[in-house]
Amino acid sequence: MLSQERLQKINLKASTAEFLAVAGLPQSAAPFLSFGELNEASSPFGLKLTAVFDHLGQEYERFIVLGFDGSGNPIAIDTANDDQVVWLDHEENFRHAYMNSSIGALASFLLGYRDFVQDLLKAKGEDAFLNGEYGDHELAELRQKLALVDSRAFDSGTFWSQELGIMKSDQGS
């Protein structure tokens, strides 16, 4: 959760700010995502991207950092685009790609992904996910369930389309 002090410093829609102040995001979540540290004062969570990466130009001030993926790519809110959640590739000059339509949609995706992993572990054992012990049918069910929340998240080049592509390639590994 973000403090009121930090929320007042950024320009978010009321619904986004309320979600971050009341519910917040987990400190970490599958697939290898992190959303802040316990010591908020030193955390980049809730800061403008330009405050975290001071070499970026003014056009990046519209992005508010939510967290990072496992490779250190920022996940951010795009305040110039109706508070959509985007993923920024730091190796491609912070090129941004759509992740979710809103902070609420992101939270739903994180819960759906968590449920997929937990169900898989329960059914097939503790190494099932890491060993790619899921079939095309199970991946299709995950995609279908998440698409009910935000179908655009599976368009070509989005974070989630890439993630499901990685999962597909990891099958049986």
QUISULHU-V623106 format. One record per pair of residues at least 12 apart in sequence whose C-alpha atoms are under 8 Angstrom apart, sorted by the first residue. I is the first residue (numbers start at 1). J is the second residue. Records with the same first field share a line. If there is no record, write none. Layout:
I = J, J
//
This chain:
1 = 20, 21, 22, 23, 24, 25
2 = 20, 21, 24, 40, 46
3 = 21
4 = 21
6 = 46, 47
7 = 21, 46
10 = 46, 47, 48, 64
11 = 79
12 = 79, 83
13 = 82, 83
16 = 83, 102, 103, 104
19 = 103, 104
25 = 107
29 = 110, 114
30 = 110, 113, 114
31 = 69, 70, 113
32 = 69, 70
33 = 67, 68, 69, 70
34 = 67, 68, 69, 70
35 = 66, 67, 68
36 = 66, 67
44 = 65, 66, 67
45 = 64, 65, 66, 67
46 = 64, 65, 66
47 = 64, 65
48 = 60, 61, 62, 63, 64, 65
49 = 61, 62, 63, 64, 65, 76
62 = 77, 78, 79, 80
63 = 76, 77, 78, 79
64 = 76, 77, 78, 79
65 = 77
72 = 90
73 = 87, 88, 89, 90
74 = 87, 88, 89, 90
75 = 87, 88
76 = 88
77 = 103
83 = 101, 102, 103
84 = 98, 99, 100, 101, 102, 103
85 = 98, 99, 100, 101, 102, 103, 106
86 = 98, 99, 100
87 = 99, 159
97 = 157, 158, 159
98 = 153, 157, 158, 159
99 = 153, 158, 159, 160
100 = 150, 152, 153
101 = 150, 152, 153
105 = 149, 150
108 = 146, 149
109 = 146, 149
112 = 142, 145, 146
113 = 142
116 = 142
117 = 129
120 = 134
130 = 173
131 = 170, 171, 172, 173
132 = 167, 170, 171, 172, 173
133 = 171, 172, 173
134 = 171, 172
135 = 171
136 = 168
139 = 164, 168
143 = 164
//
